[in-house]
């Protein structure tokens, strides 16, 4: 079956970039991205490439090339579903905030709503592709909904999890480590798998396209994120021990990273991991393990989250303790709010939780981030429900550049590893601050010796 029309439900961090690259690499396929959020669709259709809702290096150029040719963004979900042969589901699957599994299980209400809408609209056979990160055996629930509509339409359900790293999403899409596709072992399931393989084969070599059963594919995504997050929490745990023993965590990481059995990636100590996937997926894994009575397995993976939360609290506590055990009415400059560089995504960013802790101590927070808006920062704090919007607004100041953010500050806290932070005139920053002037480098990206030569009191992670 040759695919000529694709629909993606969900125009977020996964759906938008993935479909843009598919459209660019497959000009003979019409790709329509749909979302009920009218403003988001309007932003994707904005002729100014700087105004698309997601910042990823290289993304605006790809969107500009394909949009209007074979890439379309629309709020007409029913029309797109009706016309498409293959439908990607790429909607949010947040951690549940209510009911059974609250705080751990994935909330699948948006997935179910998509399935019911597809079942209602579809008049011809469809291939439905899970692109959202889902608990193992979610495909079973989707298939049950789709096959019990009574309209005679046949559906094949595929699992095609994304393995993108925000900030390098376009590079990851253009040159992926692997493409994973899971489906039924029936002949119809294998034909559906091949149809999706043929789409990716337009630019991905077939030896990098892996096919499995649907359950293995679903669980592989959760496992990959759990293993990556585990490495971060492991090196962060060692960072605290390094500080007590006067070892240097960067030197330890380099030494163990040169072991070919371990490797160097994801061994950079920091204030903690963030983003939409790691915490959510590990909590989901914990919930699944508990639901099967595998309590020791659940406890093992939950410790990764516990360590990450501890690292964020430890960082904010270090700021308070170093500033003579009080930060009340002191100005703390934050460099960075996004959870990592080269993205405007702030979900689970360490900056949110460090700011919340310091505001609880009545510190004044002054923030500069090159891609995150003030409204988003305030919204992030509001979401924690620690205090009301007016209080958060009064404690949080945002500036258009780092020099203004740091002026008259008692300390600078680096919360995102934006490259530009390493290029600043730090002598100018030092001269504008209260003395003694402190730098708390939560990402270990600055040159400690140079800063100390200027006069800063420098504290990194694990040194």
C-alpha positions, 0 to 999 in steps of 0.5 A: 500500500503506497501512502499518499495522504497522512494526517497527524492529530496534535501540533505539538513538540512531536507532531509538528517537527516530525510531520514537517520533516516527513513532508520535506523528505516525501514531497509526493505525500500530502501531510496535514497536521491538525489541532483544536488549538486555533492559536497554535495552528495560526502560529504554524501558518504564520508567514514569519518563520520566527513565529512558529510555536516551537523553537528548534534549530533548522525547523523554521526553514523546513516548515517554510519549504514544505508548508503550502506545497504538501504540508498543511496545518488545520483545525478541521480534524474531521476532514483530515481524518476522512482523507488520510490513509495513515493517521498519527496520534501525537497528543499529550499524555501527561501524568494523571492528576486525579483518580487511580494512578494519580501522580504516576500513571499516564492520562490517556483521555486525549488518546481515547478521544482521538480513537473515538473521533477516528472511529466516528469519522472513518469511512475507509480502512485506516492505519493508525500510528501511535506517536505519543509515548504510551504505556505498554498495551495501549494499542490494545485499548485503541484497537478495541475502540476502533473495531467496535464501531459497527461501521465495518472499517478495518484498522491497523494499529502501529506503534512508532515512538519518537526518540527525539531530543529537544534542541536537536530534534531536526537533526535527530529526525533527519539522521536517526539512530533508529526508527522503531515500528511495532505492529501485528504479526498478521499479514495485514499488520505486516502490510501496515508496517511495510507502508510506514517503513516505505515512508521513512525509507525515503531518507532513512537507510533500511538497516536503521528501521527496526520492526517489532511486535507492538508491545515491544515497541511501546515498552522500548520507548519507556525503557530508553528514557528510563535508562537515560534518566538513570545515568543522569541521576547516577552521576548527580548522586556522585556529584554530591559525594564528590563535593564532600570528598573534594573529588571533581565530578567532571573528572570522574565522569571523564574517567568512567566515560572512557570505559567502552562499556559505559560511554561518555553520553549523559554523564554531565552532572547538573541541577537535574533533568527536565523536559516532558518525557523523562519524569513522566515516562519513569513514573509511568514505568513505576505505575506499570510495575506496581500494577503487576505487583513488581514492587522491587522493580517499581522502587528501583526506577522510582529512585531515579526520580527521587534523586532528581528531585533531591538534586534540585532541592540541594541546589536551591538549598546551597544558594540559601546556605552560601548567601549566609542562610538568608535570601529574603529581599536579595536579588538572584539572577537566573540565566536560563529557564528552558529545561535545556538549550536550543528549545523553548520548552520549559516542562519540568525545568529545574529552573521552575523548582529552584525559583519556587524554593527561593521565592518561598524564602522571599528572594527576588528572582530576575530571569533572562532566557533567550527563547522563553517568554515572561508569560510562560515563566509565570504560568510555570510557577502558577502551575505549582499552586504554591502561591497565586499569580499576583504573588508570582508576578511580584517576585519574578522579574524578566529582562531582555538581556543577561547584563540587566538581569544580573545588575544589582544581583547578589548571585547568578544561577545558571539554569540552562546551558545556552551557549551564549552564557559562556561568551559574556563579559563576566567582568562587566557582570561582576562590576554590576553586582553586590559584593561578594558576588556569587555564581552558582553554575547548575550546568557546569558550563562556565570556566571556574578559574576565570570567574574566580580570577575576576573576583566571583565566588564560584560553585559548580555541581560536584566540585 
